[in-house]
Amino acid sequence: MKAKITLHIYAKTTKANATGQLPIYIRLTVDGQRLEFSSKKFIEKSKWSPELSKMKGSSEEARTLNNYLDLMKSKVFNIQMELLHKNEDLSLENFKSRILGTHQRERMLIPIYQNHNDKIEELIGNGYAYGTLERFKISLKHTQEFIMWKYQMSDIRIDKIDYAFVTEFEFYLRSVKKCNNNTAVKYVRNFRKIIKICLDNDWLDKNPCSRYEGKMKEVERDFLTEEEIQRIYSKKFSSERLSLVRDIFIFSCYTGLAYIDVKGLKKDHIAIGIDGEKWIFKNRQKTDTKSKIPVLPIAQEIIQKYANHPKCLNEDSILPILSNQKMNGYLKEIGDLCDIPKEITFHMARHTFATSVTLTNGVPIETVSKMLGHKNIQTTQHYAKILDKKVSEDMMVLRNKMAIYNNDKIINKTN
């Protein structure tokens, strides 16, 4: 529905000054509501034309005053166009706040979001990992696309963001972007961090995300069994590139290092540990927490195999790793060649280390957590699964204890 807007300029006869001049007022009416404000100009009553709403004649004084009044009209018209462009109400209050200069400086969402991402980029390696930056970049992109999809605008004022915006954003991520539950929740949580910045700076009076309760679903993380690891390890490949990718993947299976940490592994990260054997001492790129990992024989074998590789010599690296995208592409091919019906990714090696290499072989979860560089053991529990084999072995110990106990009871009763 369009608002009815009228503008009238008049000389106010009831407020003449000491010299008898009349103040010139402007009356704006929006849907029957009035706002009157002074033009800060005065005029003699005989020189004013009520019919034309301007000063009579064509003198220099008349031209100057009438031009000024035309500018005042243009200001009101420009405010009207601004409100229409920004899809805001053509209300008297919106006109008034802009005419009188009382409206707060508008803060738009996208520049605040971009500024947050720029700061993260400057702090890569100093509390933030590159992966964190990438996630926020994608989150920002989704947010921009959602605003255009929902409101046909490139940006939105932060004071226009409400709970409906948040729930619609999650709906958009699930329906249009086809994000699964956990991915959608993560993007909304990233958005929520930007809202927190606005709240902390007192740019918002209330939190539009306060009622949002997106819950993460526990994901069954895949891993390789001991037999599958051995099948990949012993496979002969005709392609040198596949052999390289296989070796680096197996190295990660026996160290638990993520792709970014294998890529950043240097010679000075390997030193003699408390037991006199070689250990890897490296802070995790993602969390900057320390990882201390004894180098198992297979991992040491792979390190030695590539010790004189040109890329390792030139870059002082331990392994000549490819890009994560290429590694995952070749790993899919390796899985097919080894008849493993799982979608193998490089990160699966980390889950495999936690499950098949360590926990299955009796390494306590506290020790596994420390080697993985986790800050709390709950994180490790998401990676590590207690396999049926381990349950069977633990219960066999209990069965033996109970059998011995029952035999002792029978013997004592006989005696």
Sequence and secondary structure as in RCSB ss.txt:
>XXXX:A:sequence
MKAKITLHIYAKTTKANATGQLPIYIRLTVDGQRLEFSSKKFIEKSKWSPELSKMKGSSEEARTLNNYLDLMKSK
VFNIQMELLHKNEDLSLENFKSRILGTHQRERMLIPIYQNHNDKIEELIGNGYAYGTLERFKISLKHTQEFIMWK
YQMSDIRIDKIDYAFVTEFEFYLRSVKKCNNNTAVKYVRNFRKIIKICLDNDWLDKNPCSRYEGKMKEVERDFLT
EEEIQRIYSKKFSSERLSLVRDIFIFSCYTGLAYIDVKGLKKDHIAIGIDGEKWIFKNRQKTDTKSKIPVLPIAQ
EIIQKYANHPKCLNEDSILPILSNQKMNGYLKEIGDLCDIPKEITFHMARHTFATSVTLTNGVPIETVSKMLGHK
NIQTTQHYAKILDKKVSEDMMVLRNKMAIYNNDKIINKTN
>XXXX:A:secstr
    EEEEEEE GGG  TTS EEEEEEEEETTEEEEEEEEEEE GGGEETTTTEESS SHHHHHHHHHHHHHHHH
HHHHHHHHHHTT    HHHHHHHHTT S    BHHHHHHHHHHHHHHTBTTTB HHHHHHHHHHHHHHHHHHHHH
HS S  BGGG  HHHHHHHHHHHHHTS   HHHHHHHHHHHHHHHHHHHHTT  SS TTTT              
HHHHHHHHH   S HHHHHHHHHHHHHHTT   HHHHHT BGGGEEE TTSSEEEEEE TTT  EEEEE  HHHH
HHHHHTTT HHHHHHTBSS    HHHHHHHHHHHHHHTT  S   TTHHHHHIIIIIIGGGT  HHHHHHHHT S
SHHHHHHH    HHHHHHHHHHHHHHHHHHHHHHHHHHH 
